[in-house]
Amino acid sequence: MASAACVGGLLLGAAGCTAAPKPAPPSPTPTITPIFASDEEALAAATEAYANYLKLSVVIAHEGGNNSSRMEGVAVGEALETEIHALEGMLEAGTAGVGVLKFDTLTMQSADLATGELSAYVCLDVSESDVVDSAGVSVVSVDRVERLPLEIGFVFEPATQRLLLERTRSWDGENFCSSL
């Protein structure tokens, strides 16, 4: 019996002395290359994306809102839905845009350089644009605000490697465009 106890003790002792398995070495953390290298690069991309958005919107408005789905190349989400709705409204009403839309003072509010998401403030200048009916008569209110303060947002589209406008909202605070 004593020998059985000793053998049992030896087995238990030996089990306690075996080396624990070594943990696997940690996997290297993948390095994620940011979409933009700097705020300046992100702002330049946002400026280009917004210019492309306005340019296409003007083209479609000049055509009376025809084929508004082309906006899918420059906008997504809320901005796309809003713009298509406005352009389809022109088509239904038989109106068309004339003139140009411009913008200035595009200022970055926030940017996630890793994901490419970006928010900015911009002044939309509609002073050289109009909406006219089939007789060429303006349907725009004579007392409209011609420089609109907006808060806009962009998302990065990996397939095209560029920013798309995701939202455009009227700025509720003090009109930062009126003093310019």
C-alpha positions in Angstrom: 0.0 0.0 0.0 2.8 2.3 0.8 4.3 1.6 -2.5 0.9 2.4 -4.2 0.7 5.7 -2.3 4.3 6.5 -3.3 3.6 5.7 -7.0 0.4 7.8 -6.8 2.4 10.6 -5.1 5.1 10.4 -7.8 2.5 10.5 -10.5 0.7 13.5 -9.0 4.1 15.2 -8.4 5.2 14.5 -11.9 2.0 15.9 -13.3 2.4 19.1 -11.3 6.0 19.5 -12.6 5.3 19.2 -16.3 5.8 22.4 -18.2 2.7 24.3 -19.2 2.3 24.7 -22.9 3.8 27.9 -24.2 1.2 30.4 -25.5 1.3 31.1 -29.2 3.1 34.3 -30.1 0.7 37.2 -30.6 -0.4 37.9 -34.1 1.0 41.1 -35.4 -1.6 43.9 -35.3 -2.4 44.8 -38.9 -1.5 48.3 -39.8 -4.4 50.2 -41.4 -3.4 52.8 -43.9 -5.5 55.9 -43.4 -7.6 57.1 -46.3 -6.1 60.6 -46.0 -2.7 61.4 -44.8 -3.7 64.8 -43.4 -6.6 67.1 -42.7 -5.5 69.2 -45.7 -5.7 66.2 -48.0 -9.2 65.3 -46.7 -10.3 68.9 -47.2 -9.1 69.0 -50.8 -11.0 65.7 -51.4 -14.1 67.2 -49.9 -13.8 70.3 -51.9 -13.5 68.3 -55.1 -16.4 66.0 -54.2 -18.7 68.9 -53.4 -17.8 70.6 -56.7 -18.5 67.4 -58.6 -21.9 67.0 -56.8 -22.9 70.6 -57.6 -21.7 70.3 -61.2 -23.8 67.2 -61.9 -26.8 68.6 -60.1 -26.7 71.7 -62.3 -26.5 69.6 -65.5 -29.5 67.5 -64.5 -31.5 70.6 -63.4 -30.7 72.2 -66.7 -32.2 69.1 -68.3 -35.4 69.6 -66.3 -34.6 66.8 -63.8 -34.3 64.0 -66.4 -32.4 60.9 -65.3 -31.8 62.1 -61.8 -30.4 58.7 -60.8 -27.1 59.9 -62.2 -26.6 61.5 -58.9 -25.7 58.1 -57.5 -22.2 58.7 -58.8 -21.6 61.6 -56.5 -24.0 61.1 -53.5 -25.4 58.5 -51.2 -27.9 58.2 -48.4 -29.8 61.3 -47.3 -28.1 63.7 -49.8 -28.9 61.3 -52.7 -32.6 60.9 -51.6 -33.1 64.7 -51.1 -31.4 65.6 -54.4 -33.3 63.0 -56.5 -36.6 64.1 -54.8 -35.9 67.8 -55.8 -34.9 66.9 -59.3 -37.9 64.6 -59.8 -40.1 67.5 -58.6 -38.7 69.7 -61.3 -39.4 67.0 -63.9 -43.0 66.7 -62.6 -43.5 70.5 -62.5 -42.1 71.0 -66.0 -39.4 73.4 -64.6 -35.7 73.6 -65.3 -32.7 75.1 -63.7 -30.7 77.9 -65.3 -27.4 79.4 -64.3 -24.8 78.0 -62.0 -24.4 77.1 -58.3 -21.2 78.0 -56.6 -19.8 77.5 -53.1 -17.0 78.9 -50.9 -15.7 78.9 -47.4 -15.7 75.1 -47.2 -14.3 74.6 -43.7 -13.7 71.2 -42.1 -15.7 70.5 -39.0 -14.4 67.0 -38.3 -12.6 64.2 -40.2 -11.8 60.6 -39.5 -8.6 60.2 -41.6 -8.7 56.4 -41.2 -12.3 55.9 -42.5 -12.6 58.9 -44.8 -15.7 60.2 -43.0 -15.8 64.0 -43.0 -18.1 66.8 -42.0 -17.7 70.4 -43.2 -19.4 73.8 -43.3 -20.0 75.4 -46.6 -21.6 78.5 -48.1 -23.8 77.6 -51.1 -24.2 80.5 -53.5 -27.4 80.3 -55.5 -27.3 84.0 -56.7 -26.5 83.1 -60.3 -29.1 80.3 -60.6 -32.8 80.2 -61.1 -35.6 77.7 -61.7 -37.9 78.6 -64.6 -41.2 77.2 -66.0 -41.7 76.2 -69.6 -42.2 79.9 -70.6 -38.9 80.9 -69.0 -40.5 82.7 -66.0 -38.8 82.3 -62.7 -40.6 80.2 -60.1 -38.2 81.1 -57.3 -39.2 83.5 -54.5 -37.8 87.0 -55.0 -36.8 87.2 -51.4 -34.8 83.9 -51.3 -31.5 83.8 -49.4 -28.8 83.7 -52.0 -26.0 82.4 -49.8 -27.0 79.4 -47.7 -25.0 78.1 -44.7 -24.9 74.3 -44.8 -23.4 71.5 -42.8 -22.4 68.7 -45.2 -21.0 65.2 -44.7 -19.1 62.8 -46.8 -18.3 59.1 -46.8 -15.4 57.4 -48.6 -16.4 55.0 -51.3 -13.7 52.2 -51.6 -14.8 51.1 -55.1 -14.2 54.5 -56.6 -11.6 55.7 -54.1 -13.4 59.0 -53.6 -15.7 60.9 -51.3 -19.4 60.9 -51.9 -21.8 63.5 -50.3 -23.9 61.8 -47.7 -25.8 64.6 -46.1 -26.5 68.3 -46.6 -28.4 70.2 -44.0 -29.2 73.9 -43.5 -27.2 75.4 -40.7 -29.5 76.5 -37.9 -27.0 78.7 -36.1 -25.9 82.2 -37.1 -25.6 82.6 -40.9 -21.8 82.4 -41.3 -22.3 83.2 -45.0 -24.0 86.6 -44.7 -20.9 88.4 -43.6 -19.0 87.5 -46.7 
